[in-house]
Amino acid sequence: MNYKSKHYKLFKKLLTACVILLAVTPAFAQGGATAISNAANDIKDYWDPIKLILKAVGGLVGFIGGLRVYNKWTNGDQDVNKEILGYGGAMIFLLVVPEFVTAFFA
């Protein structure tokens, strides 16, 4: 009986500590409106350089894709149309996404 009573007392203490912790936690919580506002302002500050980098990467990928398509075309490969569509879709994606994100944070 002594063994069970020790575990029961330990269980009661742990349960009490958990209840107190759960009761006190909301007192330390703060509203997240200012944090969200600060994060949105930070994103607005960094977005123009990021947009420029995305367009530069898009130009580089487009150039490399153009070289690959030209190489396949001159070699007479049959799947040139798939390459053109793949790289064209990627280029449209890289050019359109920054504009949507700009409109979202404007």
ROLUMDREN-787271 format. One record per residue (C-alpha): residue number from 1; z, x, y; residue in one letter. Coordinates in steps of 0.2 Angstrom, whole numbers, plus 5000, padded with zeros to 4 digits. Each point is the difference from the previous one (the first is absolute). Example, Ala and Ser with C-alpha at 12.3 -4.5 7.8 and 13.67 -1.06 7.14 Angstrom:
i|up|east|north|aa
1|5039|5062|4978|A
2|4997|5006|5017|S
This chain:
i|up|east|north|aa
1|5000|5000|5000|M
2|5004|5015|5012|N
3|4982|5006|4997|Y
4|4992|4984|5005|K
5|5012|4997|5015|S
6|4995|5017|5007|K
7|4981|4996|4999|H
8|5004|4983|5008|Y
9|5009|5007|5014|K
10|4986|5013|5003|L
11|4987|4986|4999|F
12|5010|4990|5013|K
13|5001|5015|5012|K
14|4981|5003|4998|L
15|4996|4982|5002|L
16|5011|4999|5016|T
17|4992|5015|5007|A
18|4982|4993|4997|C
19|5005|4984|5008|V
20|5007|5009|5015|I
21|4985|5011|5002|L
22|4988|4985|4999|L
23|5011|4991|5013|A
24|5000|5014|5012|V
25|4981|5005|4999|T
26|4994|4986|5011|P
27|5011|5006|5014|A
28|4991|5017|5000|F
29|4983|4992|5000|A
30|4990|4999|5016|Q
31|4984|4991|5005|G
32|4984|5008|4996|G
33|4990|4994|5015|A
34|5002|5016|5010|T
35|4996|5011|4985|A
36|4984|4990|4997|I
37|4996|5001|5018|S
38|5002|5019|5001|N
39|4990|5002|4984|A
40|4986|4990|5008|A
41|5000|5010|5016|N
42|5000|5016|4990|D
43|4985|4994|4990|I
44|4991|4995|5016|K
45|5003|5018|5007|D
46|4994|5009|4985|Y
47|4985|4988|4996|W
48|4987|5007|5012|D
49|5001|5018|4992|P
50|5001|4993|4982|I
51|4984|4989|5004|K
52|4991|5015|5006|L
53|5005|5010|4984|I
54|4994|4985|4990|L
55|4983|5000|5008|K
56|4998|5019|4998|A
57|5004|4998|4982|V
58|4988|4986|4998|G
59|4986|5010|5008|G
60|5004|5015|4989|L
61|5000|4988|4984|V
62|4984|4992|5007|G
63|4991|5017|5002|F
64|5005|5005|4983|I
65|4995|4984|4993|G
66|4983|5001|5009|G
67|4997|5017|4992|L
68|5004|4994|4983|R
69|4988|4985|5002|V
70|4987|5011|5006|Y
71|5002|5012|4986|N
72|4999|4986|4987|K
73|4985|4992|5009|W
74|4990|5016|5000|T
75|5004|5004|4982|N
76|4994|4983|4995|G
77|5016|4992|4993|D
78|5000|4982|4996|Q
79|5017|4995|5007|D
80|4997|5005|5018|V
81|5003|4981|5005|N
82|5017|5000|4993|K
83|5004|5016|5010|E
84|4994|4993|5016|I
85|5009|4984|4998|L
86|5016|5009|4995|G
87|5000|5012|5015|Y
88|4994|4986|5011|G
89|5015|4989|4996|G
90|5012|5015|5002|A
91|4993|5004|5017|M
92|5001|4981|5005|I
93|5018|5000|4994|F
94|5004|5016|5009|L
95|4993|4993|5017|L
96|5007|4983|4999|V
97|5018|5002|4994|V
98|5005|5010|5016|P
99|4993|4986|5011|E
100|5010|4987|4990|F
101|5016|5010|5001|V
102|4997|5003|5019|T
103|4998|4981|5002|A
104|5016|4997|4990|F
105|5011|5011|5010|F
106|4992|4996|5017|A
